[in-house]
């Protein structure tokens, strides 16, 4: 049995999932939230200059009718707003990293393919790293185009599976240094007053 490495990330809400030619049991995920969600059901807030990560994974890759199938490869591109920069990516090491060879944001292949196992639950494809550059509303979208034979989830027996999934992002300014300083003074003053009150009560 192949070991699948867990990845931890910070985004929590899937905003949009669109399936083309997919098995109903299979679900493509951004983070730990899977399944069809209402559009605009959530928004990630980050600070300008903050770096954050997104994990792309698949749940229920095989159902009862697909137990003889294998996942051979995957590939997708990432589109983001101008205030969100893609700064890196890590392909799950059970795949060979084919992203540069195929000119895709993330791509991997496995030969022999990844086969069905009874306890098979979730497969991490890649972890994407971003940075918030400037203030304002933005987005991240993971997209596939089946006109390119290297994109989507590519199986031994099934047709390739396409997906589009997005996450809203809002970048906010860092608090001004003076506000941080004043907040620190208020906390110190409150703690000192509490200490004096405790001493007086004793």
VMD Tcl script that draws the C-alpha trace (Angstrom):
set ca {
  {0.00 0.00 0.00}
  {1.29 3.43 -0.92}
  {1.64 5.93 1.89}
  {-0.08 9.24 1.18}
  {1.44 12.24 2.90}
  {-0.98 14.59 4.65}
  {-0.68 18.30 3.99}
  {-1.99 21.02 6.30}
  {-3.33 24.29 4.88}
  {-5.14 27.45 5.80}
  {-8.06 27.96 3.41}
  {-11.36 26.55 4.62}
  {-14.20 27.18 2.20}
  {-14.80 25.91 -1.34}
  {-16.73 28.47 -3.35}
  {-17.34 26.71 -6.65}
  {-17.01 23.22 -8.08}
  {-17.92 22.38 -11.68}
  {-17.64 18.80 -12.94}
  {-17.34 17.55 -16.52}
  {-17.58 13.81 -17.24}
  {-16.95 12.92 -13.59}
  {-18.08 10.00 -11.49}
  {-20.70 11.21 -9.01}
  {-18.75 9.70 -6.11}
  {-15.51 11.51 -6.88}
  {-14.99 14.95 -5.36}
  {-12.21 17.41 -6.05}
  {-11.29 19.50 -3.01}
  {-9.47 22.64 -2.09}
  {-8.59 22.07 1.57}
  {-10.72 19.75 3.70}
  {-14.11 20.96 2.47}
  {-15.48 18.90 -0.40}
  {-18.71 18.69 -2.34}
  {-20.87 21.26 -4.06}
  {-21.07 24.50 -2.11}
  {-23.21 27.55 -2.71}
  {-21.36 30.31 -4.65}
  {-19.93 33.03 -2.41}
  {-20.38 30.84 0.66}
  {-17.20 32.12 2.25}
  {-14.11 34.25 1.85}
  {-10.57 33.94 3.16}
  {-9.08 37.09 4.72}
  {-5.29 37.51 4.66}
  {-2.95 40.39 5.42}
  {-0.86 42.14 2.78}
  {2.50 40.38 2.57}
  {1.15 37.22 4.21}
  {2.05 33.86 2.67}
  {-0.51 31.06 2.75}
  {-1.00 27.61 1.23}
  {-3.78 25.71 -0.49}
  {-3.95 21.93 -0.80}
  {-5.64 20.38 -3.83}
  {-6.89 16.84 -3.25}
  {-9.39 14.24 -4.42}
  {-11.81 12.24 -2.29}
  {-13.62 9.07 -3.28}
  {-11.40 8.62 -6.30}
  {-12.80 5.13 -6.91}
  {-16.34 3.85 -6.38}
  {-17.63 0.27 -6.56}
  {-17.66 0.29 -10.37}
  {-14.07 1.61 -10.61}
  {-12.19 -0.87 -8.40}
  {-10.20 -2.22 -11.37}
  {-9.17 1.26 -12.52}
  {-5.98 3.23 -11.80}
  {-5.11 6.93 -11.62}
  {-2.15 7.48 -13.95}
  {-1.65 11.25 -13.90}
  {-3.13 14.68 -13.20}
  {-2.57 18.22 -14.37}
  {-4.08 21.66 -13.84}
  {-3.39 25.38 -14.04}
  {-3.96 28.09 -11.45}
  {-5.41 31.52 -12.23}
  {-5.40 34.26 -9.60}
  {-6.20 37.95 -9.30}
  {-3.36 40.47 -9.64}
  {-3.16 41.00 -5.87}
  {-2.47 37.28 -5.20}
  {0.83 35.80 -6.42}
  {1.61 32.10 -6.82}
  {5.09 31.72 -5.28}
  {5.58 27.96 -5.29}
  {4.09 24.50 -5.39}
  {4.83 21.02 -4.07}
  {3.65 17.90 -5.87}
  {2.77 14.90 -3.67}
  {5.97 12.78 -3.78}
  {4.07 9.65 -4.81}
  {3.86 11.35 -8.23}
  {6.68 12.30 -10.57}
  {6.66 16.09 -10.91}
  {5.81 16.83 -14.57}
  {4.71 20.47 -14.21}
  {7.67 22.10 -15.96}
  {7.78 19.45 -18.69}
  {4.09 20.00 -19.51}
  {4.06 23.79 -18.85}
  {1.31 23.46 -16.24}
  {1.05 24.92 -12.75}
  {0.87 21.43 -11.26}
  {1.14 18.01 -12.90}
  {2.23 14.56 -11.85}
  {2.31 10.99 -13.10}
  {2.57 7.59 -11.47}
  {3.58 4.41 -13.28}
  {2.33 1.93 -12.28}
  {-0.84 3.86 -11.55}
  {-2.48 4.43 -8.19}
  {-4.93 1.56 -7.74}
  {-8.07 1.13 -5.68}
  {-7.74 0.06 -2.06}
  {-10.68 -0.52 0.31}
  {-9.48 2.12 2.81}
  {-8.61 4.64 0.08}
  {-10.19 7.96 1.17}
  {-8.31 11.05 0.10}
  {-5.41 11.69 -2.24}
  {-3.41 14.93 -2.04}
  {-2.31 16.07 -5.49}
  {-0.36 19.24 -4.73}
  {0.11 22.06 -2.25}
  {0.18 25.57 -3.71}
  {1.84 28.54 -2.00}
  {0.62 32.13 -2.46}
  {1.40 35.65 -1.26}
  {-0.99 38.57 -0.86}
  {0.54 41.55 -2.67}
  {-1.94 44.39 -2.24}
  {-5.22 45.32 -0.60}
  {-8.57 44.30 -2.03}
  {-10.80 41.44 -3.08}
  {-9.20 38.66 -5.09}
  {-9.52 35.01 -6.00}
  {-7.69 31.77 -6.67}
  {-9.01 29.31 -9.28}
  {-7.78 25.82 -10.11}
  {-8.82 25.02 -13.68}
  {-8.49 22.21 -16.21}
  {-9.03 22.04 -19.95}
  {-9.62 18.59 -21.45}
  {-8.59 19.91 -24.87}
  {-5.10 19.47 -23.39}
  {-4.60 15.71 -22.92}
  {-2.31 16.38 -19.95}
  {-4.96 18.13 -17.85}
  {-7.57 16.79 -15.46}
  {-7.48 13.44 -13.66}
  {-6.20 10.83 -16.10}
  {-7.23 7.20 -15.56}
  {-6.35 3.86 -17.10}
  {-9.93 2.88 -18.02}
  {-12.14 5.95 -17.51}
  {-12.36 9.16 -19.49}
  {-10.33 12.07 -18.11}
  {-12.09 14.08 -15.40}
  {-12.11 17.89 -15.59}
  {-12.75 20.28 -12.70}
  {-12.86 23.97 -11.87}
  {-12.70 25.12 -8.28}
  {-12.23 28.59 -6.79}
  {-11.68 30.42 -3.52}
  {-12.36 34.05 -2.73}
  {-9.55 36.01 -1.06}
  {-9.60 39.44 0.58}
  {-6.26 41.08 1.37}
  {-6.31 43.68 4.16}
  {-3.63 46.12 5.34}
  {-1.41 45.36 8.29}
  {-2.36 47.35 11.42}
  {-0.36 50.60 11.70}
  {2.59 50.36 14.10}
  {1.10 53.04 16.38}
  {-2.06 50.98 16.88}
  {-0.01 47.94 17.81}
  {1.98 50.07 20.28}
  {-1.16 51.54 21.88}
  {-2.78 48.12 22.11}
  {0.33 46.84 23.87}
  {0.18 49.71 26.39}
  {-3.51 49.05 27.07}
  {-2.88 45.37 27.72}
  {0.04 46.14 30.06}
  {-2.07 48.71 31.93}
  {-5.00 46.32 32.27}
  {-2.75 43.54 33.61}
  {-1.09 45.89 36.09}
  {-4.44 47.15 37.37}
  {-5.69 43.59 37.77}
  {-2.54 42.66 39.72}
  {-2.96 45.65 42.06}
  {-6.64 44.80 42.65}
  {-5.68 41.23 43.57}
  {-3.04 42.47 46.01}
  {-5.51 44.89 47.65}
  {-8.14 42.14 48.01}
  {-5.59 39.90 49.75}
}
mol new
graphics top color blue
foreach p $ca { graphics top sphere $p radius 0.5 }
foreach p [lrange $ca 0 end-1] q [lrange $ca 1 end] { graphics top cylinder $p $q radius 0.2 }
display resetview
